[in-house]
Structures are given as structure tokens and as C-alpha cells.
């Protein structure tokens, strides 16, 4: 029996998709949009013709129905109408088995059976089949044309490759998210052909063609919705192919250096980023000298930035030339040259930490500490937490515990939250001073709560300050003091997520408290008219049912469900989920 016999039915499809999506999937199935349905090795697969052709797979996983579809909804991990249509097509096939056995046998042919069938055909029949496919599928026809361009020992017809590149990359208007797989597939096919061309020994031609493709892509990137990152892989492949072609063709090193440098300082998509490192062997001493001369000439025009200074080109030209200079310094293993590059921009606290980490990695701990302290002096308040963490660690290593605790206390005063409390705990424990610092921290938190409660109401555009005891509750939970955390929540309230944590912590010893919390938290969730909220409500109801069963209050659970049904009767999806649970 198929693995899907107990998993795949109309009820499970409705549960996964929801009523509206299920209805649209029914329409797709009824209109014959499901193509190439087959079941192999525990997986149902098919294509579904919609705005574009989408690939659907269904399979069994952990006693549930798993799914994948490359449509935009499916990419968001939602059970889409295409999945519904394929599921219904499979059910229809199963129900009709025996009635149309000849037709069914054709539908269920495996890829291997199709391959064997094709191997038995004569050449003319296969040519007719391929020509028919080329007539209706322009992408397939383009691939045949590129195959022809490889034919024979004569030099390749570059005009054919240039046309293929331009055709694959050119887009009239923008490329929408849903069309990106098809668009990327066309470009990948051209790159495959360039790979083959390189294998045949045409390295110079491949280099020229790759540069053409990169130029076209640089212009096209702003017009595509590449949310799934197709273009990143394509750009990477092209750059790897360019490097491989240069290794074989060995172009003039000075000209190559000029080419790479101009791309690196102007590309918005980091094309040829790190060229001095990646192309070092190809450039050789002559090319690297030319590259370095170009970089240093541009670097002299980059102004230094002092702490707090703003750089209008932070995300453009400055970053690119800085990266180039850092790469050159790393290539020469010159720590001081690298620090000199980094020192050109000390506008942020992290800049000092960055240099401190370089010296630490080089084994110069004193220089590392000196730079970190310079950063702390330059940015005394609300500085980068990582810089402070570095100083705390270094001070403790040197047994300078009081200085470390001073920094942790400053951080806690600026942001009295659990993470800062944990850092203070670790630092004070090093100095064996935690009890007094803990008392001081808790007192500060209570002062902050009182101050927030006394704040006047804000304007209609300002959000009110939270005056509950969430921070204290979170800290007591971290300390495993559930009882004190519970009392703080009862006195001053806390965030919903913390109420759930408190309820879970009290289920065993205080089930009545947990029931009360879950019941109260259920109310706002049920006000949200969406499927995820309903599913969340069902999970909470399961917890309540279990706890009420433990304390002999099964009738109260029945009454609770009845009240939910009465209050939310118009919400059919919620009612269906309650029906599935048998409540």
C-alpha cells in the first residue's frame, strides 16, 4: 500500500491549505492543470500550469504530509493551490485505478522506462521529437543552437554565444519573483555552454564572453526580484569561470590588473571583490605592482575619519577602496600596514575593536588593550557592547577585576536587561563580589520600574513606556527562582511570552495557576481571525485539557470549548480544527 494511503485525503488537503486555497486548487485540478503526475520512491511529483509552470513534490515525513512547490506561496512554506491540485490528481488516479488501466500505465511510467523507450527509437524519430520540442520551447531551441556552436574543431562562432548571452540576460522591464527560476535557468544554460567551451581549449574567447555576461548582468541586477538568491550563484560561477580562463589564457598582467581594479571599485554587486588575492598567481609581480599603484593613487584621496565623524560615501566608494587596501596588506602579511588602513576610519567604536582584534590575533596583547581603551575613551557612553566585552575579558585576564566590573555596571545602568545582568553576574563572580552587585542591580531595576510608572503620558504619536515587571520576571526565571518570578508577575504584570514560560514552569506543582494563565492568554489569540492564531489556540487548549484532566476538571474543559464555539461560531476554520480534535 502506498505511504500516502492514510496521509493524503481531501480532509488533510483542506486542513493544510485552508478553505479558499483548497477551492482554488480544486479549480486547477478540474481544469486539467496538473501535468506529468508520478509516484516514485515515496514521492509524488508533478508540474502545475499556472501563471508559469510550477514543480510540486509531496512526500511522507514523520507521519505527516510534507510538501514543496517553487511558486511564491510555496517558497514561503505555505501549502499552496498547486499542492492541492497535485494531491487531488493523485486521489483521482487512485480512485480510478482499474477503470483506465492503459492510460494509467502511461501516466505512471518512470524516468528509466522513458529512457529505455527513447534508446529504442531510430534517429529520425528522435529528430522529429526534438524539432517539435524546439518549435514550442524557445529555451530548448537556444540550447540546441549553443550545442551547434561547439560543433567541429574549427574556432567557435562567438557571434552565436554573444547573442545567447544577450538574449538570456536581457529583460524587457523587471523580472518578477515568480519568474526568477525560469530566468536564472536560462542564464545557467549559457554558463554551462561556456564551461564546455573552456574545456575545448578556447580560454581567450571564454574570458571575453564572461566579461560580456558580467557587464550585462551588472545592468540587469536592479531589475530582478532575486529574493531567493539565484543571481548570487550565477555571479559566483561567472567569476570562477573568468579566473579559470585567465589561468589558461595568461592575458597581459598590467591590462588585467587595470580591468580588475576598475571593476572592483565601481561594481555595485561586489564583482571581482578581493581580486588581488584571487588573481595573485595570474597577475604575478608585474600585475600586482600595477594593481597596487592604482589602489594607492585612489587611497590618497580618501580622508581620515575621527570618532563620531560621518562619511557620506560609507556604503559606496570608500568601502570598496578600503577593502582593496586591506586585501593588499593581508597579502603582504604586514600587520602595521593593515592597522594603518583600518586607522583611516575611526568614526565608530567598533573600528577600535577591529584593530584590537588584529593585534590580539598577532599575539600583541598590550597593543590590543591599548586600542580597546582608546575606543572606550572615544565612545564613553552607549558604545559598542563588543568593545566593552573585549575590555572586560582583558581586565579579568590581568586580575584587574574592579575595572572590569565598572564597565559591566555602566552597561547595565544604560540598558538594565537580562543580557547585561548576565554579563554583570559573570564579571562579579570573577571577583567573588556577586551578592552585593546582585542586590545593587535588583534595586536599580525596581527604581526604573517606579520611574516609568511616574512618567507622564506621551503624545498621541509616542508609545507609552512599559511599566510592568518583565525584566525582573525574566531575571528570576534565569536564576531558576520560579516562585519569586511568579510573584513579580502577579504584582506588576509581564509580557505574554513570560506568562507562558511561568505557566509551563508551574504546571507540575501548581496546575491551577497554569490553567488560569493559559485560559487568560487564550482570549486575545482567539480574537485574531487567521489560521496560525487558530492553530496556536488549539495547542493551548491541549495544554488546558491535559491539566484539567489531572485535577479532575474535565467538565470545565467541555464548558470552555462550548463557550468558544458559541462565541466564535462564524469562524469555520476554527470550528473545523475543533472538530478534528473531537471537542
C-alpha positions as CSV (number, residue, x, y, z in Angstrom):
1,X,0.0,0.0,0.0
2,X,1.3,3.5,-0.8
3,X,2.7,5.6,2.1
4,X,0.1,8.2,1.2
5,X,-2.9,6.0,1.7
6,X,-3.5,7.2,5.3
7,X,-2.0,10.7,4.9
8,X,-3.4,12.1,1.7
9,X,-7.2,12.7,1.5
10,X,-9.4,15.7,0.9
11,X,-9.6,16.4,4.7
12,X,-5.9,16.6,5.1
13,X,-5.6,18.8,2.0
14,X,-8.3,21.1,3.4
15,X,-6.6,21.2,6.8
16,X,-3.2,22.1,5.3
17,X,-4.4,24.7,2.7
18,X,-7.4,26.3,4.2
19,X,-10.8,26.7,2.6
20,X,-10.1,29.4,0.0
21,X,-6.8,27.8,-1.2
22,X,-8.4,24.4,-1.3
23,X,-11.1,25.7,-3.6
24,X,-8.6,27.3,-6.0
25,X,-6.6,24.0,-6.0
26,X,-9.9,22.2,-6.9
27,X,-10.3,24.5,-9.9
28,X,-6.8,23.9,-11.1
29,X,-7.2,20.1,-10.9
30,X,-10.7,20.2,-12.6
31,X,-9.3,22.4,-15.4
32,X,-6.5,19.9,-16.1
33,X,-3.6,22.0,-15.0
34,X,-1.7,19.0,-13.4
35,X,0.9,17.6,-15.8
36,X,3.2,14.6,-15.5
37,X,1.9,13.2,-12.3
38,X,4.0,10.3,-11.0
39,X,4.9,8.5,-7.8
40,X,8.4,7.2,-7.2
41,X,10.4,6.2,-4.2
42,X,7.8,7.6,-1.8
43,X,7.4,10.9,-3.5
44,X,4.5,12.3,-5.6
45,X,5.7,14.8,-8.2
46,X,4.0,16.8,-11.0
47,X,4.1,20.1,-12.9
48,X,1.2,22.5,-12.5
49,X,0.4,25.0,-15.2
50,X,-0.5,28.4,-13.6
51,X,1.0,31.8,-14.4
52,X,4.1,29.8,-15.1
53,X,4.9,26.1,-14.8
54,X,5.5,25.1,-11.1
55,X,7.1,21.9,-9.8
56,X,5.3,20.2,-6.9
57,X,6.5,17.4,-4.6
58,X,4.6,15.6,-1.8
59,X,6.1,13.0,0.5
60,X,5.5,11.4,3.9
61,X,7.6,12.7,6.8
62,X,7.2,11.9,10.5
63,X,3.7,10.5,9.9
64,X,2.6,13.7,8.2
65,X,2.4,15.1,4.6
66,X,5.4,17.1,3.6
67,X,5.4,19.4,0.6
68,X,7.4,21.7,-1.7
69,X,6.4,24.0,-4.5
70,X,8.6,26.6,-6.2
71,X,5.7,29.1,-6.6
72,X,6.0,32.3,-4.4
73,X,3.4,30.9,-1.9
74,X,5.2,27.6,-1.7
75,X,8.6,29.3,-1.2
76,X,7.0,30.9,2.0
77,X,6.5,27.3,3.3
78,X,2.7,27.5,2.8
79,X,0.6,24.7,1.3
80,X,-0.5,26.3,-2.0
81,X,-3.2,25.7,-4.5
82,X,-0.7,23.8,-6.7
83,X,0.0,21.3,-3.9
84,X,-3.8,20.9,-3.5
85,X,-4.2,20.3,-7.3
86,X,-1.5,17.6,-7.3
87,X,-2.9,15.9,-4.2
88,X,-6.4,15.8,-5.8
89,X,-4.9,14.4,-9.0
90,X,-3.3,11.6,-7.1
91,X,-6.5,10.8,-5.3
92,X,-8.4,10.8,-8.6
93,X,-5.8,8.4,-10.0
94,X,-6.1,6.1,-7.1
95,X,-9.9,6.1,-7.2
96,X,-10.0,5.4,-10.9
97,X,-7.4,2.6,-10.8
98,X,-8.6,-0.3,-12.9
99,X,-11.1,1.7,-15.0
100,X,-8.5,3.2,-17.3
101,X,-5.6,0.9,-16.8
102,X,-3.9,1.5,-20.2
103,X,-3.9,5.3,-19.8
104,X,-2.9,4.9,-16.2
105,X,0.1,2.8,-17.1
106,X,1.3,5.6,-19.4
107,X,1.0,8.2,-16.6
108,X,2.9,6.1,-14.2
109,X,6.0,5.4,-16.4
110,X,9.2,6.1,-14.6
111,X,12.1,8.1,-15.9
112,X,14.1,5.0,-16.5
113,X,11.3,3.4,-18.6
114,X,11.1,6.6,-20.7
115,X,14.9,6.5,-21.2
116,X,14.8,2.9,-22.3
117,X,12.0,3.7,-24.7
118,X,14.0,6.6,-26.3
119,X,17.0,4.3,-26.7
120,X,15.0,2.0,-28.8
121,X,13.8,4.7,-31.2
122,X,15.6,5.4,-34.5
123,X,17.4,8.6,-35.2
124,X,14.8,10.2,-37.4
125,X,12.1,9.7,-34.9
126,X,14.2,11.4,-32.2
127,X,15.0,14.3,-34.5
128,X,11.3,14.8,-35.2
129,X,10.6,14.8,-31.4
130,X,13.4,17.3,-30.7
131,X,12.4,19.6,-33.5
132,X,8.8,19.6,-32.2
133,X,10.1,20.5,-28.8
134,X,12.3,23.3,-30.2
135,X,9.3,24.7,-32.1
136,X,7.4,25.2,-28.9
137,X,10.1,25.8,-26.3
138,X,12.4,28.7,-27.1
139,X,14.7,27.9,-24.2
140,X,15.3,24.4,-25.5
141,X,15.9,25.8,-29.0
142,X,18.5,28.2,-27.7
143,X,20.3,25.3,-26.0
144,X,20.4,23.4,-29.3
145,X,21.9,26.4,-31.1
146,X,24.7,26.6,-28.5
147,X,25.3,22.9,-28.9
148,X,25.8,23.6,-32.6
149,X,28.2,26.4,-31.9
150,X,30.6,23.8,-30.3
151,X,30.5,21.5,-33.3
152,X,33.7,20.6,-35.0
153,X,37.3,21.5,-34.5
154,X,37.1,25.0,-36.0
155,X,37.1,28.1,-33.8
156,X,33.7,28.8,-32.2
157,X,31.3,31.2,-33.7
158,X,31.4,33.9,-31.0
159,X,28.5,35.8,-32.5
160,X,26.2,32.9,-31.6
161,X,27.5,33.0,-27.9
162,X,27.2,36.7,-27.7
163,X,23.6,36.6,-29.0
164,X,22.8,33.8,-26.5
165,X,24.3,35.8,-23.6
166,X,22.3,38.9,-24.5
167,X,19.1,37.0,-25.0
168,X,19.4,35.1,-21.7
169,X,20.2,38.2,-19.6
170,X,18.1,40.9,-21.4
171,X,14.8,41.6,-19.8
172,X,12.1,43.9,-21.0
173,X,11.1,45.6,-17.8
174,X,11.6,43.9,-14.5
175,X,11.8,40.2,-13.7
176,X,9.2,39.3,-11.1
177,X,9.9,36.9,-8.2
178,X,7.8,34.1,-9.7
179,X,9.7,34.2,-13.0
180,X,13.2,34.2,-11.4
181,X,13.7,30.4,-11.5
182,X,13.0,30.4,-15.3
183,X,15.2,33.5,-15.9
184,X,18.1,32.0,-13.8
185,X,17.8,28.7,-15.6
186,X,18.3,30.3,-19.0
187,X,21.5,32.1,-17.8
188,X,22.8,28.9,-16.2
189,X,22.4,27.1,-19.5
190,X,24.6,29.7,-21.2
191,X,27.2,29.4,-18.5
192,X,27.2,25.6,-18.9
193,X,27.9,26.1,-22.6
194,X,30.8,28.5,-21.7
195,X,32.2,25.8,-19.4
196,X,32.2,23.4,-22.3
197,X,33.9,25.9,-24.5
198,X,36.7,26.3,-21.9
199,X,37.2,22.6,-21.7
200,X,37.7,22.6,-25.5
201,X,40.6,25.0,-25.0
202,X,39.1,28.3,-26.0
203,X,40.2,30.2,-22.9
204,X,40.7,33.7,-24.5
205,X,37.2,33.5,-26.1
206,X,35.6,32.4,-22.8
207,X,37.2,35.3,-20.9
208,X,35.8,37.8,-23.4
209,X,32.3,36.2,-23.3
210,X,32.3,36.0,-19.5
211,X,33.2,39.7,-19.3
212,X,30.3,40.5,-21.6
213,X,27.9,38.4,-19.5
214,X,29.1,40.2,-16.3
215,X,28.6,43.6,-17.9
216,X,25.1,42.7,-19.0
217,X,24.3,41.3,-15.5
218,X,25.6,44.4,-13.7
219,X,23.0,46.4,-15.6
220,X,20.2,43.9,-15.2
221,X,20.5,43.2,-11.5
222,X,18.4,46.2,-10.4
223,X,15.5,44.9,-12.5
224,X,15.1,41.5,-11.0
225,X,13.5,40.3,-7.8
226,X,16.2,38.0,-6.5
227,X,14.8,37.3,-3.1
228,X,15.9,33.6,-3.3
229,X,19.5,34.5,-4.3
230,X,19.7,32.9,-7.7
231,X,21.8,35.7,-9.1
232,X,24.4,35.4,-6.3
233,X,25.2,31.9,-7.5
234,X,25.3,33.0,-11.1
235,X,27.7,35.8,-10.5
236,X,29.9,33.5,-8.5
237,X,30.0,30.9,-11.3
238,X,30.9,33.5,-13.9
239,X,33.7,34.9,-11.8
240,X,35.1,31.5,-11.2
241,X,35.0,30.8,-14.9
242,X,36.7,34.1,-15.6
243,X,39.6,33.2,-13.3
244,X,39.9,29.7,-14.8
245,X,40.0,31.2,-18.3
246,X,42.7,33.7,-17.2
247,X,44.8,30.9,-15.7
248,X,44.9,29.2,-19.1
249,X,45.0,32.2,-21.4
250,X,47.5,34.2,-19.4
251,X,46.5,37.7,-20.5
252,X,48.8,40.7,-20.2
253,X,49.2,41.2,-16.4
254,X,49.1,45.0,-16.4
255,X,46.0,45.2,-18.6
256,X,44.3,42.5,-16.4
257,X,45.2,44.5,-13.3
258,X,43.6,47.6,-14.8
259,X,40.5,45.7,-15.7
260,X,40.1,44.0,-12.3
261,X,40.7,47.2,-10.4
262,X,38.2,49.3,-12.3
263,X,35.5,46.6,-11.8
264,X,36.3,46.3,-8.1
265,X,36.0,50.0,-7.3
266,X,32.8,50.6,-9.4
267,X,30.7,47.4,-9.2
268,X,27.6,47.7,-7.0
269,X,27.5,43.9,-6.7
270,X,31.0,43.2,-5.4
271,X,32.1,41.7,-8.7
272,X,35.8,40.7,-8.6
273,X,35.9,41.7,-4.9
274,X,39.3,40.6,-3.5
275,X,40.9,40.4,-6.9
276,X,44.4,40.9,-5.6
277,X,44.1,37.8,-3.6
278,X,42.2,35.6,-6.1
279,X,44.2,36.6,-9.1
280,X,47.7,36.8,-7.5
281,X,49.2,34.0,-9.4
282,X,47.8,35.2,-12.7
283,X,48.9,38.8,-12.2
284,X,52.3,38.0,-11.0
285,X,54.7,40.7,-9.7
286,X,54.1,42.9,-12.7
287,X,50.3,42.8,-12.5
288,X,50.3,43.2,-8.7
289,X,52.6,46.2,-8.9
290,X,50.3,47.8,-11.4
291,X,47.2,47.0,-9.2
292,X,48.9,48.4,-6.1
293,X,49.9,51.6,-7.8
294,X,46.2,52.2,-8.9
295,X,44.9,51.4,-5.4
296,X,47.4,53.7,-3.7
297,X,46.6,56.5,-6.0
298,X,43.0,56.3,-5.2
299,X,43.6,55.7,-1.5
300,X,45.5,59.0,-1.1
301,X,42.2,60.8,-1.9
302,X,40.3,59.1,0.9
303,X,40.1,61.4,4.0
304,X,40.6,60.2,7.6
305,X,37.5,60.0,9.8
306,X,37.8,60.9,13.5
307,X,35.5,59.4,16.2
308,X,31.9,60.3,15.5
309,X,32.5,61.8,12.0
310,X,30.1,60.8,9.3
311,X,31.1,59.5,5.9
312,X,28.7,60.3,3.1
313,X,30.2,57.5,1.0
314,X,30.2,54.9,3.7
315,X,28.4,52.3,1.6
316,X,30.0,53.1,-1.7
317,X,33.4,54.1,-2.9
318,X,35.1,54.3,0.5
319,X,34.2,50.8,1.5
320,X,35.5,49.3,-1.8
321,X,38.9,51.0,-1.8
322,X,39.3,50.2,1.9
323,X,38.7,46.6,1.2
324,X,41.2,46.6,-1.6
325,X,43.9,48.2,0.7
326,X,43.1,45.7,3.4
327,X,43.5,42.8,1.0
328,X,46.9,44.1,-0.2
329,X,48.1,44.5,3.4
330,X,46.9,41.0,4.2
331,X,48.7,39.7,1.1
332,X,52.0,41.1,2.4
333,X,51.4,39.9,6.0
334,X,52.1,43.4,7.2
335,X,50.2,44.0,10.5
336,X,51.2,47.6,10.8
337,X,50.1,48.3,7.2
338,X,46.7,46.7,7.9
339,X,46.3,48.8,11.1
340,X,47.2,51.9,9.1
341,X,44.4,51.1,6.7
342,X,42.0,50.5,9.5
343,X,43.1,53.7,11.3
344,X,41.9,55.8,8.3
345,X,38.3,55.3,9.7
346,X,37.8,55.6,13.4
347,X,34.3,57.0,13.2
348,X,32.7,54.1,15.2
349,X,33.6,52.3,18.4
350,X,33.9,49.0,16.5
351,X,36.8,50.5,14.5
352,X,38.9,50.4,17.6
353,X,37.9,46.9,18.5
354,X,38.6,45.8,14.9
355,X,42.2,46.9,15.4
356,X,42.4,45.5,18.9
357,X,41.4,42.1,17.5
358,X,44.1,42.3,14.8
359,X,46.8,42.9,17.4
360,X,45.4,40.1,19.6
361,X,45.5,37.6,16.7
362,X,49.1,38.7,16.1
363,X,50.0,38.0,19.8
364,X,50.5,41.6,20.8
365,X,48.1,41.8,23.7
366,X,49.4,45.1,25.0
367,X,48.7,46.9,21.7
368,X,45.3,45.2,21.6
369,X,44.4,46.5,25.1
370,X,45.7,50.0,24.3
371,X,43.5,50.3,21.2
372,X,40.4,49.0,23.1
373,X,41.0,51.5,25.8
374,X,41.3,54.3,23.2
375,X,38.0,53.2,21.9
376,X,36.3,53.3,25.3
377,X,37.7,56.8,25.9
378,X,36.5,58.0,22.5
379,X,33.0,56.5,23.0
380,X,32.3,56.5,26.8
381,X,28.5,56.2,26.7
382,X,26.3,53.8,24.8
383,X,29.3,52.3,23.0
384,X,29.6,49.0,21.1
385,X,28.9,46.2,23.5
386,X,31.5,44.0,21.9
387,X,34.2,46.6,22.7
388,X,33.2,46.5,26.3
389,X,33.2,42.7,26.3
390,X,36.7,42.7,25.0
391,X,37.9,45.1,27.7
392,X,36.1,43.1,30.4
393,X,37.8,39.9,29.3
394,X,41.2,41.6,29.1
395,X,40.9,43.1,32.5
396,X,39.9,39.9,34.1
397,X,42.9,38.1,32.5
398,X,45.1,40.7,34.2
399,X,43.3,40.4,37.5
400,X,42.0,43.9,37.2
401,X,38.6,42.9,38.4
402,X,37.4,46.2,39.7
403,X,37.9,47.9,36.3
404,X,36.0,45.0,34.6
405,X,33.1,45.3,37.0
406,X,33.0,49.1,36.5
407,X,32.4,48.6,32.8
408,X,29.8,45.9,33.3
409,X,27.9,48.1,35.7
410,X,28.0,51.0,33.2
411,X,26.5,48.7,30.6
412,X,23.8,47.5,33.0
413,X,22.8,51.1,34.0
414,X,22.5,52.1,30.3
415,X,20.4,49.0,29.5
416,X,19.1,47.1,32.6
417,X,18.0,43.9,30.8
418,X,18.7,40.2,31.3
419,X,21.7,40.1,28.9
420,X,23.5,42.9,30.7
421,X,22.6,41.3,34.1
422,X,24.2,38.1,32.9
423,X,27.4,39.9,31.9
424,X,27.5,41.6,35.3
425,X,26.9,38.3,37.1
426,X,29.9,36.7,35.3
427,X,32.1,39.6,35.9
428,X,31.2,40.0,39.6
429,X,31.7,36.2,40.1
430,X,35.2,36.5,38.8
431,X,35.9,39.0,41.7
432,X,33.8,37.0,44.2
433,X,31.5,40.0,44.7
434,X,28.2,38.8,43.2
435,X,25.9,39.1,46.2
436,X,26.5,42.9,46.7
437,X,26.3,43.6,43.0
438,X,23.2,41.5,42.6
439,X,21.4,43.5,45.3
440,X,22.5,46.7,43.6
441,X,21.2,45.5,40.2
442,X,17.8,44.4,41.5
443,X,17.4,47.7,43.4
444,X,18.2,49.6,40.2
445,X,15.6,47.6,38.2
446,X,12.9,48.5,40.8
447,X,13.9,52.2,40.6
448,X,13.5,52.0,36.8
449,X,10.0,50.5,37.2
450,X,8.9,53.2,39.6
451,X,10.3,55.9,37.3
452,X,8.5,54.5,34.3
453,X,5.2,54.4,36.2
454,X,5.6,58.0,37.2
455,X,6.3,59.2,33.7
456,X,3.5,61.4,32.2
457,X,1.5,60.1,29.3
458,X,3.2,60.7,25.9
459,X,1.8,62.4,22.9
460,X,-0.6,60.6,20.7
461,X,2.3,59.6,18.4
462,X,4.6,58.3,21.1
463,X,4.2,54.8,22.5
464,X,3.8,54.6,26.3
465,X,6.7,53.3,28.3
466,X,6.3,49.7,29.6
467,X,5.9,49.8,33.4
468,X,5.4,46.1,34.1
469,X,7.9,43.7,35.8
470,X,9.0,41.8,32.8
471,X,12.7,42.4,33.3
472,X,12.5,41.2,36.9
473,X,10.5,38.2,35.9
474,X,13.0,37.3,33.2
475,X,15.9,37.6,35.6
476,X,14.3,35.4,38.3
477,X,13.4,32.8,35.7
478,X,17.1,32.8,34.6
479,X,18.1,32.3,38.2
480,X,15.6,29.4,38.4
481,X,13.6,31.2,41.1
482,X,10.2,30.4,39.7
483,X,8.2,31.3,42.8
484,X,9.7,34.8,43.0
485,X,9.2,35.3,39.3
486,X,5.6,34.3,39.7
487,X,5.0,36.8,42.5
488,X,6.6,39.6,40.5
489,X,4.3,38.8,37.6
490,X,1.3,38.8,39.8
491,X,2.2,42.1,41.4
492,X,3.3,44.0,38.3
493,X,2.4,42.0,35.2
494,X,4.8,40.9,32.4
495,X,4.9,40.2,28.7
496,X,2.8,37.4,27.3
497,X,5.7,35.2,26.4
498,X,6.9,35.3,30.0
499,X,3.4,34.3,31.2
500,X,3.6,31.2,29.1
501,X,7.1,30.4,30.5
502,X,5.7,30.8,34.0
503,X,2.7,28.6,33.3
504,X,5.0,25.9,31.9
505,X,7.2,26.1,34.9
506,X,4.2,25.8,37.3
507,X,2.3,23.0,35.5
508,X,3.7,20.2,37.7
509,X,3.4,21.8,41.2
510,X,0.7,24.4,40.6
511,X,-1.6,23.2,37.7
512,X,-4.4,25.5,38.7
513,X,-2.1,28.5,38.2
514,X,-1.0,27.2,34.8
515,X,-4.7,26.7,33.8
516,X,-5.5,30.2,34.7
517,X,-2.7,31.7,32.7
518,X,-3.4,29.6,29.6
519,X,-7.1,30.4,29.8
520,X,-6.4,34.1,30.1
521,X,-3.8,34.1,27.3
522,X,-6.3,32.3,25.0
523,X,-8.6,35.2,24.8
524,X,-6.6,37.7,22.7
525,X,-5.4,34.9,20.5
526,X,-8.9,33.9,19.6
527,X,-9.6,37.5,18.5
528,X,-7.2,37.1,15.6
529,X,-9.0,35.8,12.5
530,X,-6.2,33.9,10.9
531,X,-5.3,30.2,10.7
532,X,-2.0,30.5,12.6
533,X,-3.8,32.0,15.5
534,X,-6.4,29.2,15.5
535,X,-3.6,26.6,15.4
536,X,-1.9,28.4,18.4
537,X,-5.2,28.3,20.2
538,X,-5.6,24.6,19.7
539,X,-2.1,24.0,21.2
540,X,-3.1,26.0,24.3
541,X,-6.4,24.1,24.6
542,X,-4.5,20.8,24.5
543,X,-2.4,22.0,27.5
544,X,-5.5,23.1,29.3
545,X,-7.3,19.8,28.6
546,X,-4.3,17.8,29.9
547,X,-4.0,19.9,33.1
548,X,-7.8,19.9,33.8
549,X,-7.8,16.2,33.4
550,X,-5.0,15.9,36.0
551,X,-7.1,17.9,38.6
552,X,-10.4,16.3,37.8
553,X,-12.0,19.3,35.9
554,X,-12.9,17.6,32.6
555,X,-16.4,19.1,32.7
556,X,-14.9,22.6,32.9
557,X,-12.9,21.9,29.8
558,X,-16.0,20.9,27.9
559,X,-17.7,24.1,29.1
560,X,-14.7,26.1,27.9
561,X,-14.8,24.6,24.4
562,X,-18.6,25.1,24.3
563,X,-18.2,28.8,25.1
564,X,-15.5,29.2,22.4
565,X,-17.8,27.5,19.9
566,X,-20.7,29.7,20.8
567,X,-18.7,32.9,20.7
568,X,-16.7,32.2,17.5
569,X,-19.3,30.1,15.6
570,X,-18.9,32.1,12.3
571,X,-15.2,31.2,12.1
572,X,-15.4,28.0,10.1
573,X,-11.7,27.2,10.0
574,X,-11.6,27.3,13.8
575,X,-14.7,25.1,14.1
576,X,-13.0,22.6,11.7
577,X,-9.9,22.4,13.9
578,X,-12.0,21.8,17.0
579,X,-13.9,19.1,15.1
580,X,-10.6,17.4,14.2
581,X,-9.7,17.3,17.9
582,X,-13.1,15.8,18.7
583,X,-14.0,18.6,21.1
